[in-house]
């Protein structure tokens, strides 16, 4: 199959969600002569099409948009570039060596195809953890869905998924669906969260739960599901201590539906298949400051790298990746020193994991999440015993991604690696 | 003194609103937060999003929103008005689905090109 007949693009973008669309726009802006976006759904826009609530775009567009509006604007921007978009097409695998990248894909219309690429940008996003991933005991009836699946059924397909609903997990999609189902006429009886704090944004606790009087049970979990006639009939909820249910604290809620909002997993089957190095903490590829993975010519951005809270940050990251991919396709190669970025005390992960100071421009952006809610804190960047930079925060929470900007001049003296850590001085 | 979480943007600033001193707001990261804090205690409003039926499009539901925030107390009454509304493709963002919702001056508008 490979050979003279293979069509070549400067940049191939895998996935037409917010990351893919922004990467394509940015690659074209940076001068890529030919760009192809490959999307497996019928339309581009990805998950934004089902996120009908507002709150998107405050950073990028400086106005408050709904998900479909945000996606629509980027789809329009892509239409105004030379980028080609194919939909209903599934990428099967990526083969990447030092000097060649081949993307193979399949669609009902075109059959099996291979394309060559100067650079590839991975924009596959993430998927939800399911009941199987968290092992809730009890019956296996109808009526247990992930929150995002419910969101698609309700907002796009127009199905009413249940009348009496319990939500497990307080991730943002679960909170958003609590409000959504309430407005659709369902009774949302409880949101049950294993952790002693919510993993969603504070604003969503306020406007999705508090606005509608939906109780949030922190440090609780569902320890059983019972069924009648093949449908959820009730759940047992228990208080937990350090993640373990406390015997004797059980209570029962009669309901017909359980929605799971228990985390997202970057979707990296293609990445693993291509032999690209994965970070065990993010479950996404290890990347440099310009979003190139450890495999030259393959870039990655958005939720496939690490799960973001805000699409605006996905867009910014994708713009960086798209531009760098266009430059790689045009022959740019980055040489020189590499600094490893490590997560120290209180830091769950960092992105990027490696910085090449020579390519960082005037400053390097580092994103990370802290491991627990914190009051007044100081974020420290150190190299060995040397303090490089510090940043103050009034509040920090695992549900809110942190961003620090380290001036390149300060990185110059870092020897081999830097560490990002958090020290809390006040109460959460 | 009332403590609020600002919902204007995802940053979620911790606001303190002094009801006894002209609803003076502190803890806000931007001017919009000050306005939210004031309004939340005097006239709380929300932008409402939902869907309506659409025919002839790639999917059977079309997302809509109120183009400005409406009083919180009217939310349920407002979404009830969407029952039975049927759009016909093509529609574009900004197309008015229902004008002047409950006399608030807000319109339900389309948010997706379908």
Interface residues (C-beta under 8 A of the other chain):
Chain A: X42 X43 X49 X52 X53 X54 X55 X58 X64 X65 X66 X67 X68 X69 X72 X154 X155 X156 X157 X158 X183 X184 X201 X202 X203 X205 X206 X207 X211 X309 X310 X394 X395 X400
Chain B: X4 X5 X6 X7 X8 X9 X10 X12 X14 X46 X47 X48 X49 X50 X51 X53 X58 X59 X60 X61 X63 X65 X72 X75 X76 X79 X93 X111 X112 X113
